[in-house]
């Protein structure tokens, strides 16, 4: 699948732990270089779970620093979770995440359609 992504994909999405995602992203860079494609031409997307504002923001910052251009946040929880608490966390976090997104190069910050 990685060979296909290196050759044909516009966006490559991962739903794995962060460390594995960074390692796989580096492997994808190598495959792109091997076939003559600029690795920066392939947008990187990663799923992260919402785990409190500070932890989530720190992981988002690390993902952007590692070259990921899109981050999908999973907001689901258990029935015991308080939906109001999650909503408040998201409301507090969104402005900071949007500012973080401003650090991603313009050409790579376009929404996935």
MODELLER restraints for C-alpha pairs under 7 A, 6 or more apart:
rsr = mdl.restraints
at = mdl.atoms
rsr.add(forms.Gaussian(group=physical.xy_distance, feature=features.Distance(at['CA:2:A'], at['CA:28:A']), mean=6.47, stdev=0.5))
rsr.add(forms.Gaussian(group=physical.xy_distance, feature=features.Distance(at['CA:3:A'], at['CA:31:A']), mean=6.80, stdev=0.5))
rsr.add(forms.Gaussian(group=physical.xy_distance, feature=features.Distance(at['CA:5:A'], at['CA:12:A']), mean=6.60, stdev=0.5))
rsr.add(forms.Gaussian(group=physical.xy_distance, feature=features.Distance(at['CA:6:A'], at['CA:28:A']), mean=6.41, stdev=0.5))
rsr.add(forms.Gaussian(group=physical.xy_distance, feature=features.Distance(at['CA:6:A'], at['CA:31:A']), mean=6.14, stdev=0.5))
rsr.add(forms.Gaussian(group=physical.xy_distance, feature=features.Distance(at['CA:6:A'], at['CA:32:A']), mean=5.10, stdev=0.5))
rsr.add(forms.Gaussian(group=physical.xy_distance, feature=features.Distance(at['CA:9:A'], at['CA:42:A']), mean=6.81, stdev=0.5))
rsr.add(forms.Gaussian(group=physical.xy_distance, feature=features.Distance(at['CA:10:A'], at['CA:42:A']), mean=5.31, stdev=0.5))
rsr.add(forms.Gaussian(group=physical.xy_distance, feature=features.Distance(at['CA:10:A'], at['CA:43:A']), mean=6.18, stdev=0.5))
rsr.add(forms.Gaussian(group=physical.xy_distance, feature=features.Distance(at['CA:11:A'], at['CA:42:A']), mean=5.70, stdev=0.5))
rsr.add(forms.Gaussian(group=physical.xy_distance, feature=features.Distance(at['CA:11:A'], at['CA:43:A']), mean=4.57, stdev=0.5))
rsr.add(forms.Gaussian(group=physical.xy_distance, feature=features.Distance(at['CA:11:A'], at['CA:44:A']), mean=5.77, stdev=0.5))
rsr.add(forms.Gaussian(group=physical.xy_distance, feature=features.Distance(at['CA:11:A'], at['CA:45:A']), mean=6.89, stdev=0.5))
rsr.add(forms.Gaussian(group=physical.xy_distance, feature=features.Distance(at['CA:12:A'], at['CA:43:A']), mean=6.25, stdev=0.5))
rsr.add(forms.Gaussian(group=physical.xy_distance, feature=features.Distance(at['CA:12:A'], at['CA:44:A']), mean=5.06, stdev=0.5))
rsr.add(forms.Gaussian(group=physical.xy_distance, feature=features.Distance(at['CA:12:A'], at['CA:45:A']), mean=5.88, stdev=0.5))
rsr.add(forms.Gaussian(group=physical.xy_distance, feature=features.Distance(at['CA:13:A'], at['CA:44:A']), mean=6.07, stdev=0.5))
rsr.add(forms.Gaussian(group=physical.xy_distance, feature=features.Distance(at['CA:13:A'], at['CA:45:A']), mean=4.38, stdev=0.5))
rsr.add(forms.Gaussian(group=physical.xy_distance, feature=features.Distance(at['CA:13:A'], at['CA:46:A']), mean=5.65, stdev=0.5))
rsr.add(forms.Gaussian(group=physical.xy_distance, feature=features.Distance(at['CA:14:A'], at['CA:21:A']), mean=6.63, stdev=0.5))
rsr.add(forms.Gaussian(group=physical.xy_distance, feature=features.Distance(at['CA:14:A'], at['CA:45:A']), mean=6.21, stdev=0.5))
rsr.add(forms.Gaussian(group=physical.xy_distance, feature=features.Distance(at['CA:14:A'], at['CA:46:A']), mean=4.93, stdev=0.5))
rsr.add(forms.Gaussian(group=physical.xy_distance, feature=features.Distance(at['CA:14:A'], at['CA:47:A']), mean=6.48, stdev=0.5))
rsr.add(forms.Gaussian(group=physical.xy_distance, feature=features.Distance(at['CA:15:A'], at['CA:46:A']), mean=6.04, stdev=0.5))
rsr.add(forms.Gaussian(group=physical.xy_distance, feature=features.Distance(at['CA:15:A'], at['CA:47:A']), mean=5.16, stdev=0.5))
rsr.add(forms.Gaussian(group=physical.xy_distance, feature=features.Distance(at['CA:22:A'], at['CA:66:A']), mean=6.51, stdev=0.5))
rsr.add(forms.Gaussian(group=physical.xy_distance, feature=features.Distance(at['CA:29:A'], at['CA:39:A']), mean=5.11, stdev=0.5))
rsr.add(forms.Gaussian(group=physical.xy_distance, feature=features.Distance(at['CA:32:A'], at['CA:38:A']), mean=6.31, stdev=0.5))
rsr.add(forms.Gaussian(group=physical.xy_distance, feature=features.Distance(at['CA:32:A'], at['CA:39:A']), mean=5.46, stdev=0.5))
rsr.add(forms.Gaussian(group=physical.xy_distance, feature=features.Distance(at['CA:33:A'], at['CA:39:A']), mean=6.68, stdev=0.5))
rsr.add(forms.Gaussian(group=physical.xy_distance, feature=features.Distance(at['CA:43:A'], at['CA:69:A']), mean=5.90, stdev=0.5))
rsr.add(forms.Gaussian(group=physical.xy_distance, feature=features.Distance(at['CA:43:A'], at['CA:108:A']), mean=6.33, stdev=0.5))
rsr.add(forms.Gaussian(group=physical.xy_distance, feature=features.Distance(at['CA:44:A'], at['CA:67:A']), mean=6.97, stdev=0.5))
rsr.add(forms.Gaussian(group=physical.xy_distance, feature=features.Distance(at['CA:44:A'], at['CA:68:A']), mean=4.58, stdev=0.5))
rsr.add(forms.Gaussian(group=physical.xy_distance, feature=features.Distance(at['CA:44:A'], at['CA:69:A']), mean=5.29, stdev=0.5))
rsr.add(forms.Gaussian(group=physical.xy_distance, feature=features.Distance(at['CA:44:A'], at['CA:70:A']), mean=6.24, stdev=0.5))
rsr.add(forms.Gaussian(group=physical.xy_distance, feature=features.Distance(at['CA:45:A'], at['CA:68:A']), mean=5.68, stdev=0.5))
rsr.add(forms.Gaussian(group=physical.xy_distance, feature=features.Distance(at['CA:45:A'], at['CA:69:A']), mean=6.03, stdev=0.5))
rsr.add(forms.Gaussian(group=physical.xy_distance, feature=features.Distance(at['CA:45:A'], at['CA:70:A']), mean=4.50, stdev=0.5))
rsr.add(forms.Gaussian(group=physical.xy_distance, feature=features.Distance(at['CA:45:A'], at['CA:71:A']), mean=5.57, stdev=0.5))
rsr.add(forms.Gaussian(group=physical.xy_distance, feature=features.Distance(at['CA:46:A'], at['CA:68:A']), mean=6.84, stdev=0.5))
rsr.add(forms.Gaussian(group=physical.xy_distance, feature=features.Distance(at['CA:46:A'], at['CA:70:A']), mean=6.49, stdev=0.5))
rsr.add(forms.Gaussian(group=physical.xy_distance, feature=features.Distance(at['CA:46:A'], at['CA:71:A']), mean=5.01, stdev=0.5))
rsr.add(forms.Gaussian(group=physical.xy_distance, feature=features.Distance(at['CA:46:A'], at['CA:72:A']), mean=6.13, stdev=0.5))
rsr.add(forms.Gaussian(group=physical.xy_distance, feature=features.Distance(at['CA:47:A'], at['CA:71:A']), mean=5.81, stdev=0.5))
rsr.add(forms.Gaussian(group=physical.xy_distance, feature=features.Distance(at['CA:47:A'], at['CA:72:A']), mean=4.63, stdev=0.5))
rsr.add(forms.Gaussian(group=physical.xy_distance, feature=features.Distance(at['CA:47:A'], at['CA:73:A']), mean=5.81, stdev=0.5))
rsr.add(forms.Gaussian(group=physical.xy_distance, feature=features.Distance(at['CA:47:A'], at['CA:74:A']), mean=6.95, stdev=0.5))
rsr.add(forms.Gaussian(group=physical.xy_distance, feature=features.Distance(at['CA:48:A'], at['CA:71:A']), mean=6.93, stdev=0.5))
rsr.add(forms.Gaussian(group=physical.xy_distance, feature=features.Distance(at['CA:48:A'], at['CA:72:A']), mean=6.14, stdev=0.5))
rsr.add(forms.Gaussian(group=physical.xy_distance, feature=features.Distance(at['CA:48:A'], at['CA:73:A']), mean=4.98, stdev=0.5))
rsr.add(forms.Gaussian(group=physical.xy_distance, feature=features.Distance(at['CA:48:A'], at['CA:74:A']), mean=6.13, stdev=0.5))
rsr.add(forms.Gaussian(group=physical.xy_distance, feature=features.Distance(at['CA:49:A'], at['CA:73:A']), mean=5.56, stdev=0.5))
rsr.add(forms.Gaussian(group=physical.xy_distance, feature=features.Distance(at['CA:49:A'], at['CA:74:A']), mean=4.77, stdev=0.5))
rsr.add(forms.Gaussian(group=physical.xy_distance, feature=features.Distance(at['CA:49:A'], at['CA:75:A']), mean=6.60, stdev=0.5))
rsr.add(forms.Gaussian(group=physical.xy_distance, feature=features.Distance(at['CA:50:A'], at['CA:56:A']), mean=5.77, stdev=0.5))
rsr.add(forms.Gaussian(group=physical.xy_distance, feature=features.Distance(at['CA:50:A'], at['CA:73:A']), mean=6.18, stdev=0.5))
rsr.add(forms.Gaussian(group=physical.xy_distance, feature=features.Distance(at['CA:50:A'], at['CA:74:A']), mean=6.02, stdev=0.5))
rsr.add(forms.Gaussian(group=physical.xy_distance, feature=features.Distance(at['CA:50:A'], at['CA:75:A']), mean=5.72, stdev=0.5))
rsr.add(forms.Gaussian(group=physical.xy_distance, feature=features.Distance(at['CA:52:A'], at['CA:89:A']), mean=6.58, stdev=0.5))
rsr.add(forms.Gaussian(group=physical.xy_distance, feature=features.Distance(at['CA:53:A'], at['CA:89:A']), mean=5.85, stdev=0.5))
rsr.add(forms.Gaussian(group=physical.xy_distance, feature=features.Distance(at['CA:53:A'], at['CA:93:A']), mean=5.84, stdev=0.5))
rsr.add(forms.Gaussian(group=physical.xy_distance, feature=features.Distance(at['CA:61:A'], at['CA:100:A']), mean=6.98, stdev=0.5))
rsr.add(forms.Gaussian(group=physical.xy_distance, feature=features.Distance(at['CA:69:A'], at['CA:104:A']), mean=6.40, stdev=0.5))
rsr.add(forms.Gaussian(group=physical.xy_distance, feature=features.Distance(at['CA:69:A'], at['CA:108:A']), mean=6.35, stdev=0.5))
rsr.add(forms.Gaussian(group=physical.xy_distance, feature=features.Distance(at['CA:69:A'], at['CA:109:A']), mean=6.34, stdev=0.5))
